[in-house]
Amino acid sequence: MLSISFLLTPILIWFFNNKSKYFKNIWQVLIGQKSLVGYSLDPKNHILKLPKIKDGILTPTENEKDESDYSLSAKLNLIYARDYSIFTDLQIVIANWSKLDR
């Protein structure tokens, strides 16, 4: 998935406003500092005892209007961790690829 994004960078780069941030994010994923999808920031994550994963560029709450709703965020993080699938990550990346530059 990341390799496709990296290979398509010459084309995709024109769709991003913050090109340097896009390159930085892709580079951090390539060298293992970040993942494409990770938990949304939620102070309750440590209480839920979620598996530890790298910070992500995108989160399961990307399509929610109020990302500051911590109870919803905690529920979505829990569901994401419990029902993890590469296909879930793929859906999140495809639906939100234009946010890879933030």
N, CA, C and O atoms as a MOPAC input file, in Angstrom:
PM7 MOZYME 1SCF
protein

 N      0.84000 1    -1.18600 1     0.00000 1
 C      0.00000 1     0.00000 1     0.00000 1
 C      0.88800 1     1.25300 1     0.00000 1
 O      0.66900 1     2.18500 1    -0.77400 1
 N      1.87800 1     1.25300 1     0.87200 1
 C      2.78000 1     2.39100 1     0.93100 1
 C      3.62100 1     2.46900 1    -0.33300 1
 O      3.89300 1     3.55800 1    -0.83900 1
 N      4.03300 1     1.31300 1    -0.84200 1
 C      4.85300 1     1.32400 1    -2.04700 1
 C      4.08300 1     1.89800 1    -3.23300 1
 O      4.66900 1     2.56300 1    -4.08700 1
 N      2.78300 1     1.64900 1    -3.29200 1
 C      1.96400 1     2.22600 1    -4.35800 1
 C      1.94000 1     3.74000 1    -4.20700 1
 O      2.09000 1     4.47400 1    -5.18400 1
 N      1.74900 1     4.20100 1    -2.97000 1
 C      1.73700 1     5.63900 1    -2.71600 1
 C      3.08000 1     6.25500 1    -3.09100 1
 O      3.13300 1     7.33400 1    -3.68000 1
 N      4.16500 1     5.56100 1    -2.74600 1
 C      5.49200 1     6.07000 1    -3.05200 1
 C      5.73600 1     6.09600 1    -4.56000 1
 O      6.28700 1     7.06400 1    -5.08300 1
 N      5.33100 1     5.04600 1    -5.25400 1
 C      5.52400 1     4.98500 1    -6.70300 1
 C      4.67400 1     6.01500 1    -7.44300 1
 O      5.07700 1     6.52400 1    -8.48900 1
 N      3.50500 1     6.31700 1    -6.89900 1
 C      2.61400 1     7.28200 1    -7.54000 1
 C      2.87900 1     8.72800 1    -7.09500 1
 O      2.16800 1     9.64400 1    -7.51000 1
 N      3.87900 1     8.92800 1    -6.26900 1
 C      4.17800 1    10.26100 1    -5.75200 1
 C      4.32800 1    11.30900 1    -6.85100 1
 O      3.81100 1    12.41400 1    -6.69300 1
 N      5.01600 1    11.01300 1    -7.96200 1
 C      5.12100 1    12.04900 1    -9.00100 1
 C      3.76500 1    12.54100 1    -9.51600 1
 O      3.64400 1    13.68500 1    -9.95300 1
 N      2.76000 1    11.68500 1    -9.46400 1
 C      1.41500 1    12.07700 1    -9.89700 1
 C      0.62600 1    12.64800 1    -8.72600 1
 O      0.00000 1    13.70100 1    -8.84000 1
 N      0.66300 1    11.93600 1    -7.58800 1
 C     -0.12400 1    12.33800 1    -6.42100 1
 C      0.29300 1    13.68900 1    -5.84600 1
 O     -0.53900 1    14.41800 1    -5.30500 1
 N      1.55800 1    14.02100 1    -5.95900 1
 C      2.06500 1    15.23500 1    -5.31700 1
 C      1.30100 1    16.48500 1    -5.75800 1
 O      1.21100 1    17.45200 1    -5.00200 1
 N      0.76600 1    16.47100 1    -6.94500 1
 C      0.04300 1    17.64300 1    -7.45300 1
 C     -1.31200 1    17.83500 1    -6.78200 1
 O     -1.92000 1    18.89700 1    -6.91500 1
 N     -1.79000 1    16.83000 1    -6.06700 1
 C     -3.08000 1    16.92200 1    -5.38400 1
 C     -2.96500 1    17.42700 1    -3.94700 1
 O     -3.97800 1    17.63600 1    -3.28000 1
 N     -1.74200 1    17.62400 1    -3.47000 1
 C     -1.53200 1    18.03500 1    -2.08400 1
 C     -1.13100 1    19.49500 1    -1.99900 1
 O     -0.33700 1    19.98400 1    -2.80200 1
 N     -1.69300 1    20.18600 1    -1.01100 1
 C     -1.32000 1    21.58200 1    -0.78000 1
 C      0.02900 1    21.69100 1    -0.08500 1
 O      0.84700 1    22.54700 1    -0.42400 1
 N      0.25400 1    20.81700 1     0.89100 1
 C      1.47800 1    20.85500 1     1.67500 1
 C      2.39100 1    19.71400 1     1.22200 1
 O      2.45600 1    18.66200 1     1.85800 1
 N      3.08700 1    19.94300 1     0.12000 1
 C      3.89400 1    18.90400 1    -0.49900 1
 C      5.03900 1    18.43300 1     0.40000 1
 O      5.34700 1    17.24200 1     0.44200 1
 N      5.66200 1    19.35700 1     1.11000 1
 C      6.77300 1    18.96600 1     1.97800 1
 C      6.28600 1    18.08200 1     3.12600 1
 O      6.99000 1    17.15100 1     3.51900 1
 N      5.12300 1    18.34500 1     3.66100 1
 C      4.57100 1    17.52700 1     4.73900 1
 C      4.21300 1    16.13300 1     4.21100 1
 O      4.41800 1    15.14000 1     4.90800 1
 N      3.68500 1    16.05300 1     2.99900 1
 C      3.39300 1    14.76000 1     2.38500 1
 C      4.67200 1    13.92900 1     2.28200 1
 O      4.69300 1    12.76800 1     2.69000 1
 N      5.74100 1    14.52600 1     1.73600 1
 C      7.01400 1    13.81500 1     1.62000 1
 C      7.54200 1    13.40100 1     2.98600 1
 O      8.04200 1    12.28800 1     3.14800 1
 N      7.43400 1    14.28900 1     3.96700 1
 C      7.90300 1    13.98000 1     5.31600 1
 C      7.12600 1    12.79700 1     5.89300 1
 O      7.72000 1    11.88500 1     6.46900 1
 N      5.80600 1    12.80900 1     5.74000 1
 C      4.98100 1    11.71600 1     6.25600 1
 C      5.32400 1    10.38600 1     5.58400 1
 O      5.47900 1     9.36900 1     6.25900 1
 N      5.43900 1    10.39500 1     4.27000 1
 C      5.75700 1     9.16600 1     3.53800 1
 C      7.13600 1     8.66600 1     3.95300 1
 O      7.33400 1     7.46300 1     4.12500 1
 N      8.08800 1     9.57900 1     4.11200 1
 C      9.43400 1     9.19100 1     4.53000 1
 C      9.40800 1     8.56400 1     5.93300 1
 O     10.05900 1     7.54700 1     6.17200 1
 N      8.65200 1     9.17500 1     6.85800 1
 C      8.57200 1     8.63200 1     8.21300 1
 C      7.93800 1     7.25100 1     8.23100 1
 O      8.30000 1     6.42100 1     9.06600 1
 N      7.01300 1     6.99000 1     7.34000 1
 C      6.42300 1     5.65500 1     7.24600 1
 C      7.45300 1     4.68000 1     6.66800 1
 O      7.58500 1     3.55800 1     7.15700 1
 N      8.17000 1     5.09700 1     5.64800 1
 C      9.17100 1     4.23300 1     5.01400 1
 C     10.26900 1     3.81700 1     5.98200 1
 O     10.73100 1     2.67700 1     5.93600 1
 N     10.69400 1     4.72400 1     6.85700 1
 C     11.78600 1     4.38900 1     7.78200 1
 C     11.27200 1     3.83300 1     9.11100 1
 O     12.06100 1     3.55200 1    10.01300 1
 N      9.96100 1     3.67500 1     9.23300 1
 C      9.39600 1     3.00700 1    10.39200 1
 C      9.10100 1     3.87600 1    11.59900 1
 O      8.86200 1     3.34500 1    12.68300 1
 N      9.10900 1     5.18800 1    11.45000 1
 C      8.78600 1     6.07000 1    12.57200 1
 C      7.28200 1     6.21400 1    12.77600 1
 O      6.82800 1     6.41600 1    13.90200 1
 N      6.51700 1     6.11500 1    11.71400 1
 C      5.05900 1     6.24800 1    11.77500 1
 C      4.42600 1     5.14600 1    10.94500 1
 O      5.10000 1     4.44400 1    10.19100 1
 N      3.11500 1     5.00900 1    11.10000 1
 C      2.36300 1     4.12000 1    10.22400 1
 C      1.32900 1     4.97500 1     9.48100 1
 O      1.05000 1     6.10700 1     9.87400 1
 N      0.77900 1     4.43100 1     8.42600 1
 C     -0.22700 1     5.18400 1     7.68500 1
 C     -1.47600 1     5.38700 1     8.53100 1
 O     -2.08000 1     6.45900 1     8.49300 1
 N     -1.87100 1     4.36700 1     9.29600 1
 C     -3.07300 1     4.45300 1    10.12800 1
 C     -2.70300 1     4.09100 1    11.56100 1
 O     -2.03000 1     3.09100 1    11.81200 1
 N     -3.15100 1     4.91300 1    12.48200 1
 C     -2.92100 1     4.66200 1    13.90900 1
 C     -4.12200 1     5.12600 1    14.70600 1
 O     -5.11000 1     5.59400 1    14.13900 1
 N     -4.03900 1     4.99800 1    16.01200 1
 C     -5.14500 1     5.43000 1    16.86400 1
 C     -5.30900 1     6.94000 1    16.83100 1
 O     -4.34400 1     7.67700 1    16.63000 1
 N     -6.53100 1     7.38800 1    17.02900 1
 C     -6.75300 1     8.81400 1    17.20500 1
 C     -6.25400 1     9.17500 1    18.59800 1
 O     -6.27700 1     8.34700 1    19.50900 1
 N     -5.81200 1    10.39200 1    18.75400 1
 C     -5.29500 1    10.82700 1    20.04400 1
 C     -6.44400 1    10.92200 1    21.03300 1
 O     -7.40300 1    11.66600 1    20.82900 1
 N     -6.33100 1    10.18100 1    22.06800 1
 C     -7.38800 1    10.12500 1    23.06600 1
 C     -6.75200 1     9.86700 1    24.42300 1
 O     -5.99100 1     8.91100 1    24.57100 1
 N     -7.04700 1    10.69600 1    25.41300 1
 C     -6.44200 1    10.48600 1    26.73000 1
 C     -6.87400 1     9.16900 1    27.38200 1
 O     -6.23800 1     8.72000 1    28.33600 1
 N     -7.94000 1     8.54700 1    26.88300 1
 C     -8.41800 1     7.29100 1    27.47000 1
 C     -7.72900 1     6.06200 1    26.88100 1
 O     -7.98500 1     4.94700 1    27.33400 1
 N     -6.85900 1     6.23700 1    25.88200 1
 C     -6.21800 1     5.08800 1    25.25000 1
 C     -5.44900 1     4.24000 1    26.26300 1
 O     -5.44700 1     3.01300 1    26.16700 1
 N     -4.79900 1     4.88500 1    27.23100 1
 C     -4.02700 1     4.10600 1    28.20500 1
 C     -4.94400 1     3.31900 1    29.14100 1
 O     -4.54200 1     2.27500 1    29.65400 1
 N     -6.15200 1     3.79300 1    29.37100 1
 C     -7.11000 1     3.09700 1    30.22200 1
 C     -7.64500 1     1.85300 1    29.50500 1
 O     -7.88200 1     0.82300 1    30.13500 1
 N     -7.83000 1     1.95400 1    28.19500 1
 C     -8.39100 1     0.85100 1    27.41700 1
 C     -7.39700 1    -0.28900 1    27.19600 1
 O     -7.78100 1    -1.37000 1    26.74800 1
 N     -6.14400 1    -0.05700 1    27.50100 1
 C     -5.10000 1    -1.07100 1    27.30500 1
 C     -5.05800 1    -1.55900 1    25.85900 1
 O     -5.03100 1    -2.76100 1    25.59500 1
 N     -5.05300 1    -0.61700 1    24.94000 1
 C     -4.98000 1    -0.95500 1    23.52500 1
 C     -3.57600 1    -1.43100 1    23.17800 1
 O     -2.60500 1    -1.00100 1    23.80000 1
 N     -3.45900 1    -2.31600 1    22.19100 1
 C     -2.11600 1    -2.73500 1    21.76000 1
 C     -1.31800 1    -1.51100 1    21.31100 1
 O     -1.86500 1    -0.58000 1    20.72000 1
 N     -0.04500 1    -1.52700 1    21.59500 1
 C      0.80300 1    -0.39700 1    21.24200 1
 C      1.12100 1    -0.45000 1    19.74700 1
 O      1.59500 1    -1.46300 1    19.23400 1
 N      0.85100 1     0.65400 1    19.06600 1
 C      1.20600 1     0.78100 1    17.65100 1
 C      1.82100 1     2.15500 1    17.44400 1
 O      1.70900 1     3.03300 1    18.30000 1
 N      2.46200 1     2.33000 1    16.32200 1
 C      3.07900 1     3.62000 1    16.01300 1
 C      2.01100 1     4.66300 1    15.74500 1
 O      0.88900 1     4.34100 1    15.35400 1
 N      2.37700 1     5.91600 1    15.96000 1
 C      1.47300 1     7.00300 1    15.60900 1
 C      1.19100 1     6.93200 1    14.12000 1
 O      2.07200 1     6.62000 1    13.31900 1
 N     -0.04100 1     7.22400 1    13.76600 1
 C     -0.42400 1     7.16000 1    12.36700 1
 C     -0.66300 1     8.53400 1    11.77900 1
 O     -0.93500 1     9.49200 1    12.50100 1
 N     -0.56200 1     8.62200 1    10.49100 1
 C     -0.88700 1     9.85800 1     9.78000 1
 C     -2.40500 1    10.00800 1     9.74600 1
 O     -2.93300 1    11.10500 1     9.92800 1
 N     -3.09700 1     8.90300 1     9.51400 1
 C     -4.55900 1     8.87400 1     9.49800 1
 C     -5.05000 1     8.07200 1    10.69400 1
 O     -4.29700 1     7.29000 1    11.27500 1
 N     -6.31300 1     8.26700 1    11.06100 1
 C     -6.88800 1     7.55900 1    12.20300 1
 C     -8.26900 1     7.00700 1    11.84200 1
 O     -8.83800 1     7.38800 1    10.81900 1
 N     -8.80500 1     6.11900 1    12.66700 1
 C    -10.15800 1     5.60200 1    12.40700 1
 C    -11.24000 1     6.67100 1    12.52400 1
 O    -12.36800 1     6.44100 1    12.08700 1
 N    -10.93500 1     7.82200 1    13.09500 1
 C    -11.94600 1     8.87600 1    13.27700 1
 C    -11.92800 1     9.91800 1    12.16300 1
 O    -12.56000 1    10.96500 1    12.29400 1
 N    -11.22600 1     9.65400 1    11.08700 1
 C    -11.08000 1    10.63900 1    10.00600 1
 C    -12.40700 1    11.14700 1     9.46100 1
 O    -12.51900 1    12.32300 1     9.11500 1
 N    -13.40000 1    10.29400 1     9.38200 1
 C    -14.67000 1    10.68900 1     8.76200 1
 C    -15.68000 1    11.23200 1     9.76400 1
 O    -16.81300 1    11.53600 1     9.39000 1
 N    -15.29700 1    11.35800 1    11.01600 1
 C    -16.20500 1    11.87500 1    12.03300 1
 C    -16.14400 1    13.39200 1    12.05100 1
 O    -15.06800 1    13.98000 1    11.94500 1
 N    -17.29100 1    14.01400 1    12.18400 1
 C    -17.35100 1    15.47900 1    12.17200 1
 C    -16.72100 1    16.08100 1    13.41300 1
 O    -16.05900 1    17.11600 1    13.33300 1
 N    -16.92000 1    15.43900 1    14.57100 1
 C    -16.38600 1    15.96400 1    15.81700 1
 C    -15.30900 1    15.01400 1    16.34000 1
 O    -15.58800 1    14.13200 1    17.15200 1
 N    -14.07800 1    15.20500 1    15.86600 1
 C    -12.98000 1    14.34500 1    16.29200 1
 C    -12.58900 1    14.58700 1    17.74100 1
 O    -11.80400 1    13.82100 1    18.29900 1
 N    -13.11600 1    15.62800 1    18.35900 1
 C    -12.78200 1    15.91300 1    19.75200 1
 C    -13.71700 1    15.18100 1    20.71200 1
 O    -13.56200 1    15.31000 1    21.92600 1
 N    -14.67900 1    14.41800 1    20.20000 1
 C    -15.57700 1    13.62800 1    21.04200 1
 C    -14.79400 1    12.40200 1    21.51900 1
 O    -14.66000 1    11.41000 1    20.80200 1
 N    -14.27900 1    12.49900 1    22.75400 1
 C    -13.38700 1    11.46000 1    23.25400 1
 C    -14.07300 1    10.11100 1    23.45300 1
 O    -13.43000 1     9.07400 1    23.28900 1
 N    -15.34500 1    10.09700 1    23.79800 1
 C    -16.01300 1     8.79800 1    23.98100 1
 C    -16.15200 1     8.08000 1    22.63700 1
 O    -15.94100 1     6.87000 1    22.55900 1
 N    -16.50200 1     8.80800 1    21.59100 1
 C    -16.59100 1     8.21900 1    20.25400 1
 C    -15.20500 1     7.79500 1    19.78200 1
 O    -15.03500 1     6.71200 1    19.22100 1
 N    -14.23400 1     8.64200 1    20.00800 1
 C    -12.86300 1     8.34200 1    19.62000 1
 C    -12.36800 1     7.06900 1    20.30600 1
 O    -11.74900 1     6.21700 1    19.67000 1
 N    -12.64000 1     6.94500 1    21.59200 1
 C    -12.22000 1     5.75400 1    22.34100 1
 C    -12.90400 1     4.50200 1    21.79600 1
 O    -12.26900 1     3.45400 1    21.67100 1
 N    -14.18900 1     4.60300 1    21.47200 1
 C    -14.92100 1     3.46000 1    20.92000 1
 C    -14.35900 1     3.04400 1    19.56600 1
 O    -14.17500 1     1.85700 1    19.29600 1
 N    -14.08800 1     4.03300 1    18.72100 1
 C    -13.54800 1     3.71400 1    17.39000 1
 C    -12.14500 1     3.12600 1    17.48700 1
 O    -11.79600 1     2.23100 1    16.71700 1
 N    -11.33100 1     3.62100 1    18.42900 1
 C    -10.00300 1     3.04200 1    18.63800 1
 C    -10.10700 1     1.59200 1    19.09400 1
 O     -9.36100 1     0.73100 1    18.62800 1
 N    -11.03000 1     1.33000 1    20.00000 1
 C    -11.21900 1    -0.02100 1    20.51000 1
 C    -11.68300 1    -0.96400 1    19.40000 1
 O    -11.17200 1    -2.07700 1    19.27500 1
 N    -12.63600 1    -0.52500 1    18.60600 1
 C    -13.12600 1    -1.34200 1    17.49000 1
 C    -12.01000 1    -1.57600 1    16.47600 1
 O    -11.84900 1    -2.68300 1    15.96100 1
 N    -11.24000 1    -0.52000 1    16.19400 1
 C    -10.12600 1    -0.63500 1    15.24300 1
 C     -9.12300 1    -1.68100 1    15.74100 1
 O     -8.67000 1    -2.52500 1    14.96700 1
 N     -8.78000 1    -1.62800 1    17.01500 1
 C     -7.80900 1    -2.57400 1    17.57200 1
 C     -8.38300 1    -3.99600 1    17.61300 1
 O     -7.69200 1    -4.95500 1    17.26600 1
 N     -9.62500 1    -4.12800 1    18.02800 1
 C    -10.24800 1    -5.44500 1    18.18400 1
 C    -10.45500 1    -6.14100 1    16.83600 1
 O    -10.21700 1    -7.34200 1    16.70800 1
 N    -10.89300 1    -5.38700 1    15.84600 1
 C    -11.23200 1    -5.96000 1    14.54100 1
 C    -10.20400 1    -5.59000 1    13.47200 1
 O    -10.55400 1    -5.44200 1    12.30100 1
 N     -8.94200 1    -5.44200 1    13.86800 1
 C     -7.93200 1    -4.98500 1    12.92200 1
 C     -7.85100 1    -5.87700 1    11.69300 1
 O     -7.92300 1    -7.10400 1    11.77200 1
 N     -7.69900 1    -5.21600 1    10.56100 1
 C     -7.51000 1    -5.90400 1     9.29800 1
 C     -6.75600 1    -4.96500 1     8.36000 1
 O     -6.94700 1    -3.75000 1     8.40400 1
 N     -5.92200 1    -5.51700 1     7.53400 1
 C     -5.21900 1    -4.70400 1     6.54100 1
 C     -6.23100 1    -4.03500 1     5.61500 1
 O     -5.97800 1    -2.95400 1     5.08400 1
 N     -7.37300 1    -4.68200 1     5.42600 1
 C     -8.40800 1    -4.10600 1     4.56900 1
 C     -9.03700 1    -2.86400 1     5.21000 1
 O     -9.43800 1    -1.93300 1     4.51100 1
 N     -9.11900 1    -2.85900 1     6.54000 1
 C     -9.60000 1    -1.66000 1     7.23900 1
 C     -8.63800 1    -0.50200 1     7.00100 1
 O     -9.05400 1     0.61900 1     6.70600 1
 N     -7.33800 1    -0.79400 1     7.13600 1
 C     -6.34400 1     0.24200 1     6.86800 1
 C     -6.45600 1     0.73600 1     5.43000 1
 O     -6.39800 1     1.93800 1     5.17000 1
 N     -6.61300 1    -0.18400 1     4.51600 1
 C     -6.73600 1     0.17200 1     3.10100 1
 C     -7.95300 1     1.06400 1     2.86400 1
 O     -7.87000 1     2.04100 1     2.12000 1
 N     -9.07700 1     0.73200 1     3.49000 1
 C    -10.28100 1     1.55500 1     3.35500 1
 C    -10.04400 1     2.96500 1     3.91000 1
 O    -10.45200 1     3.95000 1     3.29600 1
 N     -9.39400 1     3.05900 1     5.05500 1
 C     -9.13600 1     4.36600 1     5.66600 1
 C     -8.21700 1     5.18800 1     4.77200 1
 O     -8.45100 1     6.38000 1     4.57000 1
 N     -7.17300 1     4.56000 1     4.23700 1
 C     -6.23300 1     5.28700 1     3.37400 1
 C     -6.90800 1     5.71800 1     2.07700 1
 O     -6.73900 1     6.86000 1     1.65000 1
 N     -7.65900 1     4.84200 1     1.45000 1
 C     -8.32600 1     5.19200 1     0.18900 1
 C     -9.34100 1     6.31000 1     0.39600 1
 O     -9.43000 1     7.23900 1    -0.40800 1
 N    -10.10000 1     6.21200 1     1.47700 1
 C    -11.13200 1     7.23100 1     1.73600 1
 C    -10.54200 1     8.57900 1     2.13200 1
 O    -11.19300 1     9.61100 1     1.97200 1
 N     -9.31400 1     8.57900 1     2.64800 1
 C     -8.74200 1     9.81600 1     3.19300 1
 C     -7.36600 1    10.12100 1     2.63800 1
 O     -6.58900 1    10.81400 1     3.29600 1
 N     -7.03400 1     9.63500 1     1.45800 1
 C     -5.69500 1     9.81200 1     0.90400 1
 C     -5.31800 1    11.28600 1     0.77300 1
 O     -4.13900 1    11.63500 1     0.83500 1
 N     -6.30900 1    12.14600 1     0.59300 1
 C     -6.00200 1    13.57800 1     0.43000 1
 C     -5.54700 1    14.23100 1     1.73000 1
 O     -5.12300 1    15.38600 1     1.72600 1
 N     -5.63100 1    13.50600 1     2.83700 1
 C     -5.19300 1    14.04500 1     4.13400 1
 C     -3.77700 1    13.59600 1     4.50900 1
 O     -3.33500 1    13.83200 1     5.63400 1
 N     -3.07600 1    12.96500 1     3.59800 1
 C     -1.73500 1    12.49600 1     3.89300 1
 C     -0.70800 1    13.61700 1     3.99400 1
 O      0.46100 1    13.37100 1     4.28800 1
 N     -1.14500 1    14.83600 1     3.75200 1
 C     -0.21400 1    15.97900 1     3.82200 1
 C     -0.42100 1    16.83100 1     5.06000 1
 O     -0.01900 1    17.99400 1     5.07700 1
 N     -1.03100 1    16.28900 1     6.08000 1
 C     -1.22800 1    17.10200 1     7.28100 1
 C     -0.33900 1    16.66000 1     8.40800 1
 O     -0.38100 1    17.24200 1     9.49200 1

